[in-house]
């Protein structure tokens, strides 16, 4: 989503038209984000305010992927969560109970108000045997004021304190991509991943067996792309430069 369709709160040129053409062509699609702060309904409202109209069912977040993963691993389990409504709502919807008393999991996601008390509690619960899960490994996130610490940075702090490494569900883990494919009944052989980051989007798409398309409207520029040992299948300036085929 970020860097492909929007930059902060503003739609990128051609993004609304690209989404419209996908719908007209009958293409099944998901808009992915590693950001676990917002629920799909929240994201829909934010995108609509920027001029892009996307159904709730077409929004796939690391919070949803995390909840689905935990439900498959330990149905109706318990978790201590450091995060926002996007994550807590997703966990509630799969039947999880949020608690500080001997939870099955400690789950870390994005929040704009990381609490020293909550992080300390997470460390002690992991030391006590709770399994350590993070929605995504992103170390930083953008804001109008500049860089913000994100899930990966907090995970590193907790790992250093506990000597326990988390399992990251979101990109670049291809698990998030495969779960998304299942959600819309798609197959890797006939699916493309469009993203702006070599270190998450392109590697996740590649490892999930998708056709990868790097857009240069976000984080990665063409000179930086050459530093990686893998390459996308296509490189375009933005989604405005992508054609959309007929239904199929």
Residue pairs with C-beta under 8 A, 6 or more apart in sequence:
1 31
1 32
1 33
1 35
1 43
1 47
2 8
2 33
2 35
2 142
2 196
2 218
3 12
3 195
3 196
3 197
3 215
3 217
3 218
3 219
4 12
4 15
4 194
4 195
4 196
4 215
4 217
4 218
4 239
5 11
5 12
5 15
5 18
5 19
5 31
5 47
5 52
5 239
6 12
6 15
6 47
6 50
6 52
7 217
7 218
8 142
8 143
8 144
9 46
9 49
9 50
10 50
11 50
11 51
11 52
12 217
12 238
12 239
12 240
13 238
13 240
14 238
14 239
14 240
14 241
15 52
15 238
15 239
15 240
16 51
16 52
16 53
17 240
18 239
18 240
18 242
18 244
19 52
19 53
19 54
21 244
22 29
22 244
24 244
25 244
25 245
25 246
25 247
26 246
26 247
26 248
27 244
27 245
27 247
28 184
28 185
28 186
29 58
29 184
30 58
30 59
30 60
30 180
30 183
30 184
31 43
31 47
31 54
31 58
31 59
31 60
32 60
32 61
32 171
32 176
32 177
32 180
33 43
33 59
33 60
33 61
33 62
34 61
34 62
34 135
34 136
34 138
34 170
34 171
34 200
35 61
35 62
35 86
35 110
35 136
35 141
36 61
36 62
36 63
36 66
36 83
36 84
36 86
36 87
36 109
36 110
36 135
36 136
36 151
36 170
37 83
37 84
37 85
37 86
37 87
37 109
37 110
37 111
37 112
38 46
38 61
38 84
38 85
38 86
39 63
39 85
39 86
39 89
39 90
40 56
40 57
40 59
40 61
40 64
41 56
42 85
42 86
43 59
43 61
44 54
44 55
44 56
44 59
47 53
47 54
48 54
60 176
60 179
60 180
60 183
61 86
61 90
62 109
62 135
62 136
62 169
62 170
62 171
62 176
63 83
63 86
63 87
63 89
63 90
63 109
63 135
64 90
65 135
65 169
65 170
65 175
65 176
65 179
65 180
66 87
66 90
66 91
66 107
66 109
66 133
66 135
66 169
66 170
67 87
67 90
67 91
67 93
67 94
67 96
68 94
68 179
69 133
69 169
69 175
69 179
70 77
70 79
70 91
70 94
70 96
70 105
70 107
70 133
71 94
71 95
71 96
74 104
74 105
75 94
75 95
76 95
76 96
76 97
77 96
77 97
77 103
77 104
77 105
78 96
78 97
78 98
78 99
78 101
78 102
78 103
78 104
78 105
79 91
79 96
79 97
79 98
79 99
79 103
79 104
79 105
79 106
79 107
79 133
80 98
80 99
80 100
80 103
80 105
80 106
80 107
80 121
80 122
80 125
80 130
81 87
81 88
81 91
81 98
81 106
81 107
81 108
81 109
82 106
82 107
82 108
82 109
82 111
82 114
82 115
82 118
82 119
82 122
82 154
83 107
83 108
83 109
83 110
83 111
83 135
84 109
84 110
84 111
84 112
86 109
87 107
87 109
87 135
88 98
91 98
91 107
92 98
100 121
100 125
102 125
102 128
102 129
102 130
103 125
103 130
104 130
104 131
105 130
105 131
105 132
105 133
106 122
106 125
106 126
106 130
106 131
106 132
106 133
107 133
107 134
107 135
108 122
108 132
108 133
108 134
108 135
108 151
108 154
108 155
108 158
108 166
109 134
109 135
109 136
109 151
110 135
110 136
110 141
110 150
110 151
112 148
114 149
114 154
119 154
119 157
119 158
122 158
123 158
123 161
123 162
126 132
126 158
126 162
126 164
127 162
131 167
132 158
132 159
132 162
132 164
132 165
132 166
132 167
133 166
133 167
133 169
134 151
134 152
134 155
134 166
134 167
134 168
134 169
134 170
135 151
135 168
135 169
135 170
136 150
136 151
136 152
136 168
136 169
136 170
136 171
137 151
137 152
137 155
137 168
137 170
137 172
138 150
138 151
138 152
138 170
138 200
139 149
139 150
139 152
139 153
139 156
140 147
140 148
140 149
140 150
140 152
140 153
141 147
141 148
141 149
141 150
142 148
152 168
155 166
155 168
158 164
158 166
159 165
159 166
169 175
169 176
170 176
171 177
171 200
171 201
171 204
172 199
172 200
172 201
172 203
172 204
172 207
173 204
174 204
174 207
174 208
176 204
177 193
177 204
177 205
177 207
177 208
177 210
178 188
178 208
180 186
181 187
181 188
181 191
181 208
188 208
188 209
188 210
189 209
191 210
191 211
192 205
192 210
192 211
192 212
192 213
193 201
193 202
193 204
193 205
193 208
193 210
193 211
193 212
193 213
194 201
194 213
194 215
194 239
194 242
195 201
195 202
195 204
195 205
195 212
195 213
195 214
195 215
195 218
196 214
196 215
196 216
196 217
196 218
196 219
196 220
197 218
197 219
197 220
198 214
198 220
198 224
198 225
198 228
198 230
198 232
199 228
201 212
201 214
202 212
202 214
202 228
202 230
202 232
203 230
205 211
205 212
205 232
206 212
206 230
206 232
211 233
211 234
212 232
212 233
212 234
213 232
213 233
213 234
213 235
213 236
213 242
214 220
214 225
214 232
214 234
214 235
214 236
215 236
215 237
215 238
215 239
216 222
216 235
216 236
216 237
216 238
217 237
217 238
217 239
222 235
225 231
225 232
225 235
236 242
